[in-house]
Amino acid sequence: SHPFFTGKMKLVDTAGRVDKFRARYEKHLQMKNKQKN
């Protein structure tokens, strides 16, 4: 496979994972804030 193509695919995959992690992390923070208030 072409190196540029595989590199691009890896980038997209990583970005998707980061988005998922960020969404989960923000939910976690929201729950923490609710417990405080």
C-alpha positions in Angstrom: 0.0 0.0 0.0 1.1 3.6 -0.6 2.9 5.1 2.4 1.0 8.4 2.1 -2.3 6.7 2.1 -1.6 4.5 5.1 -0.2 7.5 7.0 -3.4 9.4 6.3 -5.5 6.5 7.5 -3.5 6.3 10.7 -4.0 10.1 11.2 -7.8 9.7 10.8 -7.9 6.7 13.1 -6.0 8.6 15.8 -8.2 11.7 15.5 -11.3 9.5 15.9 -9.9 7.9 19.0 -9.0 11.3 20.5 -12.6 12.5 19.8 -14.0 9.5 21.6 -11.7 10.0 24.5 -12.4 13.7 24.7 -16.2 13.1 24.7 -15.9 10.5 27.5 -13.6 12.8 29.5 -15.9 15.8 29.2 -18.8 13.7 30.4 -16.7 12.6 33.3 -15.9 16.3 34.2 -19.6 17.2 34.0 -20.5 14.4 36.4 -17.8 15.7 38.8 -19.2 19.2 38.6 -22.7 18.0 39.3 -21.5 16.2 42.5 -19.8 19.4 43.7 -22.9 21.6 43.3 
